[in-house]
Amino acid sequence: MSREVHNGPTDETQARGTPYSGDPAGGEGAEPQPLGTLPLDSWYRARGARMVPFAGYEMPVQYEGIIAEHLWTRENAGLFDVSHMGQLLVHGRGVDVALEKLMPADFQAAPDMKPKYSLLLDEDGGIIDDLMATRRGDDFYIVVNGATKHGDIVEMERRLPGEVVVDHMKEQALLALQGPRAAEVLETIVPGASDLGFMQAGPFDWRGGKLWISRSGYTGEDGFEISVPAAAAADLADALAAHDLVKPIGLGARDSLRLEAGLPLYGHDLDRRTTPVMAGLNFAINKRRRADGGFAGALRILAELENGPIEKRVGFEVDGRQPVREGALVLDGEGNEVGRITSGGFSPSLQRPIAMGYVATALSGAGTALKLEQRSKLFDVRVAPMPFVPHRYHRKGASA
C-alpha cells in the first residue's frame, strides 16, 4: 500500500491492488490462457460491467465510465473487487526471521495487527513483487499482487526453510471500499471498523462469520480492504452497494486513482530491473535492517542508499492535453535518451495529463524540464513531486 512530498510514497501506504494497465495475462507471443472467474463475476455482470482480461481473470474495467467512477471515489465511496490478489498465510517456527532473508522489513519487531509494506527481492536486489504483511500472533498474513501470486508462492517455498509453510487462502475474496465516506458507510455494516486507524487491521464479526479488515488501500484516499469468505462475498458487496454513498468501481478508475496518488504498479513501475532505492521506496528499509543487512540484495541496496542509484522513479507534469503512455522515452535537452515512462494517463482530478517513470538521477530534481517521445511526437514535461493529488489517509491523533 507514502508521505507526502518526495518522489513517491514515504511511508507504508501501498496496500496495492493491481489496476488494469495493459494485458497482464501474458506477454507477446505467449499462448492464450483460459481466463478464470472470481466469486463476484455474476455480481459485476448484473450491474453492467464491461469486462476485460486481467491477471488471468475476467474483471470489470468500468461500469458507468472511468472518469465518473474516479471522481465518485474521490468524493464518496467506491467499491472495488480485488479478489484476484493473492492472500497468503505464512507460518511456522521462526517465520519472522525467515521472512527477513527475503525482504527488507523488520518483521521481528512487527507489532500485531499493523500491516507493513514490503518487497520480495531477488539476490541482486531486484523487486520480485511488492506486498503487504501483517503479523497475526505467530503467523503473517500477506497480500501479494494477482499477476505474480503463483510465482511468489513458488519463490517463497523455494527460499524459506522447510518448517515455514505458505498457505494460499483460495477460499477468501478481497474487497476494497475507498473514499472519504468509506468509514461512514462501513460503520453502518460492521460496527467498530471505523475505529481502526490508517495501517491498522483486525478481525470483525459479520452475520455469524469473520471478516479481516485493514484500513489501507491503493487510491490515496481513506479506505478499507476486507478479506471475506468467498461464499459470503456477494452478500457483503450487496450490503455495501446498497448504501447511497457507494458505487461499484472498475479497474480503469483504480489505475487513474493510484497514478494520481503516485503509487507504483508492479510489472510496470516496479520489476526485477528496479531496486527499492531506484523506486523511491527507501521507507521500506528501516534503521535496523540498514545497519544489519542480511536481506536479499543487501549489498547493492545498501550501496545505493549510501551513494545514490543511477536512476530514480519520478513524476512528470505533461504540457498540453494528450496523455503519454508506458514506453515513451524521456529525453534531455540534447535529445539523448535519459529515462522511460512506466505509467501515464489523463488525471480526472487535475484535468491534465500526468506520468510516472525513471530518469537519470542527475535529472531527477523537481522542476527539471525534459521531453518525452511517443510515436515520433515530442512532449514538453517537467519533473514533478508525487503524489500529484494529496493523500487523505486517516491517521489517529492527526488534526482534522
N, C-alpha and C positions, 0 to 999 in steps of 0.2 A: 500498500500500500501506500522531508518536506520543508521546511520553512525557510525562508519565505522570501529570500532576496537573492539567492545565489543561482548558479546555472542548474537549477532543478531543485529537487526536494532537499531539505537539510534535516529532516528527521523522519521517523518511520511512518510514512503515510501510504505507501502503495499496497494496499490490500488487493492488489491487482486483479482485475478481471481480465478478459482478453478481448477487447473490442474488435469489431470487424475491420480489417485492413488488408485487402487483397485476398488471396486464396491460400489459406493455411493448410488445406487438405492434402497438398502435395506440390512438389516443385516441378519445374519444367521437365517434361519427359517422363514424369512419374506415372505409373499405372494408376488409372482411376480406382479409388477405393469406395466400396459401398458406404453410404452415409448412415450413421446411427441416428436414433431419435432420443430425445430427452424426456423426462417424466411429464413436462408441460407441453409436449408437442401439440396435442389437440387443443389445449388451452390457448396457445398462440393463434392457431388457425381459426378458432371460433371468433377471435377478435380481429380478424382481417390482416394478420401479419403477412408481410412479404418475406419469404424465406430465402436464405442463401446457404451455401456450404461454408461451414466454419469449424476448424479443429476436428474434422471428421464427423460432424453432425449437421443436420439441417437446423438452422437457427433463424430467429426473426431479425432482419436488418432494420425494419421500420414498421410502424403501424400507420399513423396519420401523416408522418413526414419527419425527416431528421431534424430540421430547424425547429419545428413546433415542439418536438419531443425534448430537444436540447433546452429550449427556453423554459418549458414546463418544469423540468428538473431543477433549473437554476432558481425557480420561483416557488415551487410547491414540493411535490414528492414524486419521484419516478421509480417504477418497479422494474427491475432487471432480473432475468433468469441467467445465472452464471453456473448452472449445474454441469456444464462441460468441464469445468475446472476439476483438478484432482484434489480430493480430500484424503489425507493420509493420517494414520495414527502410528507413530514410531515409538517403540517401547522396548524395554529390556535393560539388563544391568549396565550401568554406565552410559546410558543413552546420551546424556548431555555432553560428556567428554567425547564420545564418538562423533557426534554431530559437529563438534568444533574442529575436527580434522578436515571436514568437507566445506565448512562455511566460516566466515569471519566473525560471526556474532558471539557474544559472551553468554552461552547457554547455561553454563554452570551457575551464574548469578541471576539468571532469568527468574523473576517472580511469577507466581501462579496468576493465570487469567489476564496476562498482559501481552497481547500479540507483539511480535518483534519482526521487523522486516529484515530479510537476509538474502544471501545469494549462494547458490550451489555453484562451486567453482571447479574448473579442471586444474590439472597440476601446473599449468602455465599461467594461472590466474584469470583465464577467460571465463566468462559467465555462461554456465550451462542453463541456468534458469534463475529468476528471482521469485521469492516466495514469502509467505507469512508463517511464522512458527509461534505457537502458544504453549507454554508449559501448563499441563493439567496434572498436577501431582507429580508422579514419577514418569509420565508419558508426555509426548509432544504431539499436538495436533498441527498439521502442516497443510497449507493450501498452496498448490502449485498450478502453473498455467496449463490450460486444457490441451494445447497443441503439443506440449512437451511432457505430459504427465507420465506416459508409459516409459519413455526414455529416462525420466527422472527416477522412477521406481527401480529400473534395471541398474542405473548408476549407483543409487544408494545401496541396493542389495549387494552389488559387487564390491563396494568400498567400505561398508560398515562391518564391524565384527559379527561373527555368527550369532552371538547372544542378543543382538539388536534386531528386532523384527519390524518390517514395514508392512502395515495392513492398509490396503486400498479400500476406502469406505464407499464402495459402489452403491450401497443402499441409501446413501444420503444425497439429497438435492441441495442446491445452494441458491438462495435468493438475495438480492441486494435492494434495499429501499434507500434512496438517496435524495437529498434536497433539504432546504431549510425547514420544511414542515414534516420531515420524516419522523422525528421524535414524537411530535404531537400525534401523528397517526398511529405509530407503533404502540404507544402507551395505552390507547383505547383497546388494543387487541391483546397485548402482552404487558399487563401492569408491572411496573418496576423496570422495564427495559430502558426507559429514558433516564434512569439514574446512572447508567454507565457513562463514563467519560470517554473522550477520544482515546483509542487504543486500549480499551478495557473490554473484557469479554466475560461470559458466564453462562451457565445453564438456566433455562427457564421452563416452567410448566406451561403446557398449552393443550387444551382439550384432551387431557389424560396422557399426553405424551411429553417428550422433551425436545426443546429447541436449544441450539447453541448459538448465541448471538454475540457478535463483536461490533463495537462502534467504530467502524472503519469503512473504507470504500475507495473508489477509483475515479472519482469525479471532481475532487476538490471541495465538494460540499460536505456538510454534516450528513451522517447516514449510518446504516447498519448492514451487516451481512449476516444472514440467518441460515444456519445449517438445519435442515428439516428432513425427517424420513421421506423418501421419495413417494411413498404411498399417501402421505399427507400433504404433498407439495401443492396440489391443485386446491385443496381446501384452504391452505394458508394464503395462496395467491388470490383466491376469491375474497377472503376476508379483508385483505389489504386493498384490493382493487375496488371493493365496494365503497370505500371512503371517497368523498368528493374531491379530496386533495391529491388523489393518486391516479396516475395513468400508467399503463404498460409502456415501456421504452425499449427500443431495439438497439442492436449493436452499432448502428451508424452514429446515433447520438452519444453512445458510450465512448466512441472514438473521439468525437469532437470535444466532448467534455474533458476527457483525460488530456488531450492536447492543450487545451486552454489552461489546464492545471499544471502543465509542464511535467507530466508523469510518463515515464518511458514504457514502451510496449516491447515485450520480449519477441525476438525474431525480426525486429525492425530497428529499434533504438538500442537494443541490447542483444549480444550474441557472443559466441566464443572468441571473436576477434576483439572484443572490448573487455576492459577490466573495470572494477568498481571505481577506480580513480578517474579513468577516462570518462566514465559515465556520470561523474559528479555525485557518486553515492558514498562518499567518504564517511558519512554519518553511520553507515552500517558496520564500521570497524571501530570498536570502542577503544578506550585507552589501554585496557589490559591486553587486548589482542594485538594492538600495535606494539606493545612492549614485549610480549611473549612470543608472538608469531605462532607457528605450529599449525596454520591452516593451509589448504591447498593454494599454491601460487604465492605464498607469503613473501618469498624473496623478491619477486618482481613487484608486487603490490606495495610492499614497504619502501622499496626504492623509489617508486613513483610518488608515494606520499611525501618522501623527503625531497626529491628533486623535481617533481612535476612530470606529468605524462607528455607524450609527443603531441597528442590532440585531446580536445575536450568536447563534451556534449554541451551545446548552447542553444538558445532560442534565436529566431530570426523574425524581425518585422519586415514584411514584403510590401514594396510600393505597388500601387495600382489595385485592381480588383481580382485579378486572376490568381487562383491558388497554385502553388508549386507542390509537387508530389515527391514521394520517396524516389531516390535515384538521381535527382537533379544534382548537378555538380556545383560546388562552391568555388568561385574564382577570386583571385586577388586583383588589384588594380592593373597588373601587367598581363592578366589573362591566364595566369598559372592556376592549375587545379590545387586547391588547398583544403578541400573537405568535401563532404557529401551530405545531402538531405536524407534523413531517415524517416521522418513523418512530416506531413504538411496538409493543409486544408484551409477552408474558409471558416473564420471564427464567427458563429452566430451571435455571440455576446458582444464582440467588438466590431462586428460588421467590416472586417478586413481580413486578408489572408495572413496566416502565421505559419511558422515551420519550426522544426527541431532537427538538429543534425550535429555532425562532428566537424571541427575546424582545427587547424594547426594552433597550438596553444598560444603562440605569439600574436595571433589574430583574434583571440577569444574574448577580448575586453568589450564590455558593453559599449555600444555606440560605434564600433568599428564598421566602416562602410565596405561592403563587398558586393559581388554579383553572383547570381545563380544562372546556370544554363540548363534549360529544359527544352528538349526538342528543337535545338538550334536557336531558341529565343532567349534573350538576356533579361534578367530582372534585377533591379536595384534593391538591396536589402541592407539592414543594419543588425548587428548582433544585439540581442535584447535579453535582459534578465528574465528568468522564469520564476514563478508562474506568470502567465500572461493575464490571468484573472485571479485575484487573491483567493487563497484558500479560506474556507469558513468552517473549520473543524470545531467541535465542541470540547473545549478544554475546561476541566473542572477548576474553579477558582479564578478563571480569567474574567476580566471585566467585560460587561456586555457591550 
